[in-house]
Amino acid sequence: MNCRYCKTPLVHVFIDLNNSPASNSFLSKEQLNEPEIFYPLKVFICDKCFLVQVDEYKKSDAIFSSDYVYFSSFSTSWLAHAKEYTKKMTGRFKLNTESTVIEIASNDGYLLQYFKEQNIPVLGIEPTANTAEAAVKKGIETIVDFFGVKLAKELAAKKIKADLLLGNNVLAHVPDIVDFVGGMKILLIEGGVITMEFPHLMQLVDNNQFDTIYHEHFSYLSFHTVKQIFESQGLKMFDVEEIPTHGGSLRIYSTHQENNEHLVSGNVNMLLEKEYSKGMNALGYYNNFPQRALKVKLDITDFLIKQKKENVLTGQAGKKVAAYGAAAKGNTLLNYCGIKNDLIDFVVDANPNKQNKFLPASHIPVVNEDELKINKPDYVIILPWNLRKEITEQLSYIKEWGGKFVVVIPELEIF
């Protein structure tokens, strides 16, 4: 495999999480008796540009298909984040009824709906037909397609270009990141602005977030590397923010290299210096990551086995363990740790598209929240730990029967 940006042969393994199904390949009851396809989940780091990446073991068009189960609007905190973003961008860049906002990977219209409320013209680009359909029902025009140079040229030929071109948590999801960024260059008007949000590789490493690695995420991004990729396509960074979403993300601001309207913020050099001071542009920074992931694996399996072992020894019904949030990161954790439905009884999720299905490989059933109140588990493992505050507030009632929460990342914690 060669680096998807600079084409350097990849020889350095960042972490090997073994083989697993694609994280969002949920199963119906009938499919439980059928074989599952497992793909390698081995992550490499380029020793030239320091892009951390997985190979396209499962093709992106198979992952982002018409039965895609992730709908952005089911997280209240994410909706609040999207609404705040639209207010900030409207004010900062003076967007109005004459502007055009285009979102790449617009999902179910979770964000564009807030621009639409301000009568700002919007267009969504989304490859998954079922989430795009949900956006259209909200009155948001959506093109069902993958984004890149080809689509950008087609839209530009129709005089469709963006004053604000945005993408939240999509930059890591594209197998050809150079073509993707090149397409943004084409689709942006002369004085336009690009913003992208993506999980920061620094947070992944420093906070042991190995569960955010899965087949949908082809790249794991530092600011240093993203800046190189954008500059190679004639785009420059003029600002960057560190934001708390998804365990610590970056929001980058970019424009055409020749556009001098936006002065380069001091944030750009400050973040580069922060990454360099940590050693992110040297292989040594990444060396002990597998050992830290292994410790989490041993701790959570020990905890779960202890609950079952006590039940077996006492002959009592004993401790019940459930999970909350059938998130992709949860599937990476469960499959890497070898956890099955004999150790976790069920997982609750608010998304009806996931309910009455089963997690890939572990075959843990996905149910609605009523099952928590009926079964009263002793422990609820929060799989999407980035939503810890939202979930603990929502499920605070488990304290009524002595229930406790468990988080696993960055380390096992029971509270």
C-alpha positions in Angstrom: 0.0 0.0 0.0 1.2 3.5 -0.8 0.2 6.7 1.1 -3.0 8.0 -0.3 -1.5 11.5 -0.3 2.2 11.5 -1.1 2.3 7.9 -2.6 5.2 6.9 -0.3 5.2 3.1 0.3 3.8 2.4 3.8 5.8 0.1 6.1 5.1 1.5 9.6 2.1 0.0 11.4 0.4 2.4 13.8 -1.9 -0.2 15.2 -3.4 -3.5 14.1 -7.0 -4.0 15.5 -7.3 -7.4 13.7 -10.2 -8.3 11.4 -13.7 -7.1 11.8 -16.9 -6.4 9.8 -17.5 -2.8 8.7 -18.7 -1.0 11.8 -22.1 0.0 10.5 -23.0 -3.4 8.9 -25.9 -4.2 11.3 -27.6 -7.5 10.9 -31.2 -8.6 10.8 -32.3 -11.6 12.7 -32.3 -13.7 9.5 -28.7 -12.7 8.8 -27.4 -14.1 12.1 -27.2 -17.5 10.5 -25.3 -16.3 7.5 -21.5 -15.8 7.3 -20.1 -12.3 7.8 -17.3 -10.7 5.9 -14.4 -9.6 8.1 -11.9 -7.0 6.8 -8.4 -6.2 8.1 -8.3 -3.1 10.4 -4.5 -2.4 10.2 -3.5 1.2 10.3 -0.3 2.6 8.8 1.6 5.8 9.2 3.4 7.5 6.4 7.0 8.4 7.4 7.1 11.3 4.9 3.9 13.2 5.4 2.6 11.5 8.6 -0.8 10.7 7.3 -2.3 7.9 9.4 -4.5 5.7 7.2 -6.1 2.4 6.5 -6.4 0.8 3.1 -9.7 0.8 1.3 -10.4 -2.8 2.4 -14.1 -2.3 1.9 -15.0 0.0 -1.0 -16.6 3.3 0.0 -19.6 2.8 -2.2 -20.4 -0.4 -0.3 -20.0 1.3 3.1 -22.0 4.4 2.2 -24.9 2.6 0.6 -28.7 3.1 0.5 -29.2 1.3 3.8 -26.7 3.4 5.8 -27.9 3.5 9.4 -26.2 6.7 10.7 -28.6 9.6 10.9 -27.0 12.8 12.4 -30.3 14.2 13.8 -30.6 11.6 16.6 -28.0 13.4 18.8 -29.4 16.5 20.5 -25.9 17.8 21.4 -24.8 17.4 17.7 -27.9 19.4 16.6 -27.0 22.1 19.1 -23.4 22.1 17.7 -24.7 22.4 14.1 -27.1 25.3 15.0 -24.3 27.2 16.8 -22.1 26.7 13.8 -24.6 28.2 11.4 -25.0 31.3 13.6 -21.3 31.8 13.8 -20.7 31.4 10.0 -23.6 33.6 9.1 -22.2 36.4 11.2 -18.5 36.0 10.4 -18.8 35.7 6.7 -22.0 37.9 6.3 -24.0 35.2 4.6 -27.4 36.3 3.3 -30.2 35.4 0.8 -27.8 36.0 -2.1 -25.2 33.5 -0.7 -25.0 29.8 -1.4 -24.1 27.2 1.3 -23.2 23.7 0.1 -22.5 20.9 2.5 -20.7 17.8 1.5 -21.9 14.7 3.4 -25.1 16.5 4.4 -26.7 13.4 5.8 -30.3 14.0 6.9 -30.2 17.8 6.7 -29.2 18.1 10.4 -27.2 21.3 9.7 -28.5 22.9 6.5 -31.9 23.1 8.0 -30.6 26.0 10.2 -29.3 27.9 7.3 -32.6 27.4 5.5 -34.4 28.8 8.5 -32.4 32.1 7.8 -33.5 32.0 4.1 -30.0 31.3 3.0 -30.0 29.1 -0.1 -28.5 25.6 0.5 -27.6 22.5 -1.3 -26.6 19.1 0.2 -24.4 16.5 -1.4 -24.9 13.1 0.2 -24.0 9.6 -1.1 -26.4 7.6 1.1 -29.9 7.7 -0.5 -31.9 7.0 2.7 -30.4 9.9 4.7 -30.7 12.2 1.7 -34.4 11.3 1.4 -34.8 12.5 5.0 -33.2 15.8 4.1 -35.4 16.3 1.1 -38.4 15.8 3.3 -37.1 18.8 5.3 -37.2 20.8 2.1 -33.4 20.6 1.5 -32.3 20.1 -2.0 -29.9 17.2 -2.0 -27.7 15.6 -4.7 -27.2 11.8 -4.1 -23.6 11.3 -5.2 -20.0 11.0 -4.0 -18.1 14.2 -4.1 -14.9 14.8 -6.0 -13.4 16.6 -9.0 -15.9 15.0 -11.4 -19.0 16.1 -9.5 -17.5 19.5 -8.8 -16.9 20.1 -12.5 -20.5 19.1 -13.4 -21.9 21.6 -10.8 -19.5 24.4 -11.8 -20.6 23.9 -15.5 -24.2 24.6 -14.3 -23.0 27.8 -12.5 -23.4 26.2 -9.1 -20.7 27.3 -6.7 -20.4 27.9 -3.0 -19.8 31.0 -0.9 -19.5 28.7 2.0 -18.5 25.0 1.4 -18.5 22.8 4.4 -18.1 19.3 5.5 -18.4 17.9 9.1 -16.7 14.5 9.7 -16.3 13.7 6.0 -12.7 14.5 5.2 -11.5 11.3 7.0 -14.2 9.3 5.2 -12.9 9.6 1.6 -10.5 7.1 0.1 -9.1 9.6 -2.4 -8.5 12.7 -0.2 -6.6 14.5 -3.0 -9.4 14.3 -5.5 -11.9 15.3 -2.7 -9.9 18.5 -1.8 -9.3 19.2 -5.5 -13.1 19.1 -6.0 -13.6 21.7 -3.3 -11.2 24.0 -5.0 -13.3 23.9 -8.2 -16.7 24.3 -6.4 -15.6 27.4 -4.3 -16.4 30.9 -5.7 -13.4 33.3 -6.0 -13.9 34.8 -2.5 -15.5 31.8 -0.9 -14.6 29.9 2.3 -14.3 26.2 3.1 -14.7 24.9 6.6 -14.1 21.3 7.5 -14.4 19.6 10.9 -12.7 16.3 11.6 -11.4 14.4 14.7 -7.8 15.5 15.6 -5.2 12.8 15.4 -3.5 14.4 18.4 -6.6 13.7 20.6 -6.8 10.1 19.2 -3.2 9.4 20.3 -3.1 11.3 23.5 -6.5 10.1 24.8 -6.2 6.5 23.6 -9.2 6.8 21.2 -8.4 3.7 19.2 -12.2 2.9 18.9 -12.5 5.8 16.5 -10.6 3.7 14.0 -12.9 1.8 11.7 -13.3 1.0 8.0 -15.3 4.2 7.2 -12.4 6.3 8.4 -9.8 6.0 5.7 -7.5 8.8 7.2 -6.6 10.1 10.7 -5.6 13.7 10.4 -3.2 16.1 12.0 -3.3 19.8 11.1 0.2 19.5 9.7 -0.8 16.9 7.1 -4.2 18.5 6.2 -2.4 21.8 5.6 -0.1 20.0 3.1 -2.9 18.4 1.3 -4.9 21.6 0.9 -1.9 23.6 -0.3 -1.2 20.9 -2.9 -4.6 21.7 -4.4 -4.2 25.5 -4.4 -6.0 26.2 -1.1 -4.6 27.8 2.0 -5.4 27.7 5.6 -6.3 31.0 7.2 -7.7 29.9 10.5 -8.2 26.8 12.7 -10.1 26.1 15.9 -9.8 23.2 18.4 -13.4 22.2 19.3 -14.6 19.5 21.7 -16.8 17.4 19.4 -16.0 13.7 18.9 -13.5 13.7 21.7 -11.5 16.7 20.3 -11.8 17.9 16.7 -10.4 20.6 14.5 -12.4 23.1 12.5 -10.3 24.4 9.6 -10.9 27.5 7.5 -9.6 27.6 4.0 -9.8 29.6 0.8 -8.1 30.0 -2.6 -4.4 30.5 -2.3 -4.7 33.7 -4.3 -7.4 35.2 -2.1 -6.0 37.8 0.2 -9.3 38.8 1.7 -8.8 36.6 4.8 -5.6 37.3 6.8 -3.9 34.2 8.2 -4.7 33.9 11.9 -2.1 33.3 14.5 -4.0 30.1 15.4 -2.5 28.4 12.3 1.1 28.7 13.5 0.2 28.1 17.1 -1.4 24.8 16.3 1.4 23.7 14.1 3.9 24.5 16.9 1.7 22.5 19.3 1.8 19.5 17.1 5.5 19.8 16.5 6.2 20.2 20.2 4.5 16.9 20.8 6.6 15.2 18.1 3.7 14.5 15.8 6.1 14.8 12.8 8.3 12.0 14.0 7.5 8.3 14.3 8.4 8.0 18.0 5.2 9.8 19.0 3.1 6.9 17.7 5.1 4.0 19.0 3.4 2.9 22.2 -0.2 3.2 21.0 -0.9 -0.6 20.6 0.1 -1.2 24.2 -2.3 1.4 25.5 -5.1 -0.1 23.5 -4.3 -3.6 24.8 -4.6 -2.4 28.4 -8.1 -1.2 27.7 -8.9 -4.6 26.1 -7.7 -6.5 29.1 -9.4 -4.2 31.6 -12.9 -4.3 30.0 -12.8 -8.1 29.4 -11.7 -8.7 33.0 -14.5 -6.5 34.2 -17.2 -8.3 32.2 -15.9 -11.8 32.9 -15.9 -11.0 36.6 -19.6 -10.2 36.4 -20.4 -13.4 34.7 -18.1 -15.5 36.8 -19.7 -14.3 40.0 -23.1 -15.2 38.6 -21.9 -18.7 37.7 -20.3 -19.3 41.1 -23.3 -18.1 43.1 -25.9 -19.7 40.9 -27.9 -16.4 41.1 -29.3 -14.3 38.4 -26.6 -11.8 39.4 -25.3 -8.7 37.5 -26.8 -7.5 34.3 -24.7 -5.5 31.9 -26.1 -3.5 29.0 -24.7 -0.8 26.7 -25.9 2.5 25.3 -25.3 3.8 21.8 -24.9 1.4 18.9 -22.1 3.6 17.5 -19.4 2.6 15.0 -16.8 3.3 17.6 -18.6 0.9 20.0 -18.4 -1.9 17.4 -14.6 -1.3 17.0 -14.2 -1.6 20.7 -16.3 -4.7 21.1 -14.8 -6.5 18.1 -11.2 -5.7 19.0 -11.9 -6.9 22.6 -13.7 -10.0 21.5 -16.8 -9.2 23.4 -20.0 -11.0 22.4 -23.6 -11.2 23.5 -22.8 -13.6 26.3 -21.1 -10.7 28.1 -23.3 -7.8 27.2 -27.1 -8.5 27.2 -28.2 -5.7 24.8 -27.4 -2.2 23.6 -29.9 0.7 23.6 -30.0 3.2 20.7 -32.4 6.0 19.9 -32.2 5.5 16.2 -35.1 3.3 15.0 -33.0 2.4 11.9 -30.7 0.4 14.3 -33.4 -1.0 16.6 -34.4 -4.7 16.2 -31.1 -5.4 14.5 -27.8 -6.9 15.8 -24.3 -5.5 16.1 -21.9 -6.9 13.6 -19.7 -9.8 14.8 -20.8 -9.5 18.5 -24.5 -10.1 17.6 -25.6 -8.0 20.6 -29.3 -7.0 20.0 -30.1 -3.3 19.6 -33.3 -2.3 21.4 -35.1 0.9 22.4 -34.7 2.6 25.7 -37.8 0.9 27.3 -35.6 -2.2 27.7 -33.5 -0.4 30.2 -36.4 0.3 32.5 -37.8 -3.2 32.1 -34.5 -5.1 32.7 -32.8 -2.6 35.1 -29.2 -3.5 34.4 -26.6 -3.1 37.1 -24.1 -1.5 34.6 -24.7 0.5 31.5 -21.6 0.8 29.3 -21.6 4.1 27.4 -20.1 3.2 24.0 -20.2 6.7 22.4 -18.1 8.2 25.2 -18.0 11.6 23.4 -21.7 11.9 24.4 -21.1 11.0 28.0 -22.7 14.1 29.4 -25.8 13.9 27.2 -26.3 10.2 27.9 -25.7 10.3 31.6 -28.3 13.1 32.0 -30.8 11.3 29.8 -30.4 8.0 31.7 -29.9 9.4 35.2 -32.9 7.3 36.3 -30.8 4.1 36.4 -29.6 5.3 39.9 -33.1 4.5 41.1 -32.2 0.8 41.1 -28.5 1.2 41.9 -27.3 1.1 38.3 -23.9 2.4 37.4 -22.3 3.8 34.3 -19.1 2.5 32.7 -16.9 4.2 30.2 -13.9 2.4 28.6 -12.0 5.2 26.8 -9.4 6.5 27.6 -9.5 4.0 30.4 -12.0 1.9 32.3 -14.1 4.0 34.7 -17.2 3.0 36.8 -19.3 5.7 38.2 
